[in-house]
Amino acid sequence: MDIAITKMSSKGQVVIPAEMRENLHEGDKILIIQTDNQLVMKKANQLDEQLKEDLEFARRTEEAWEQIEKGKYTTYTKEEFLKKLKTL
């Protein structure tokens, strides 16, 4: 995993550091997902099955957090939780 720091311009433009754009080409589409204080970028020229799964996971996770914040959740013991996982 590579990590870099960049900044946004007054026009909202962000520079992707050179070492991180070696596999990107002019015109490539990039998907950006925002959750609270995170931005996740993913190359999106071809929306593959993994990307669809990632988006569905992000949607379901966001929905779950909203329910938790509203106090709508169920508490399970470890055994109950594992049993429930086996039925999914």
DADA-V783679 format. One record per pair of residues at least 12 apart in sequence whose ideal C-beta (glycine too) atoms are under 7 Angstrom apart, sorted by sequence separation. I is the first residue (numbers start at 1). GAP is how many residues later the second one is. D is the distance in Angstrom with one decimal. If there is no record, write none. Layout:
BEGIN
i = {I	I}
gap = {GAP	GAP}
d = {D	D}
END
This chain:
BEGIN
i = {4	30	31	30	28	29	4	29	2	28	2	24	35	33	35}
gap = {13	13	13	14	15	15	16	16	17	17	18	19	23	25	27}
d = {4.3	6.1	3.8	6.0	6.3	4.6	6.0	5.5	6.8	5.5	5.9	6.8	6.9	5.7	6.4}
END
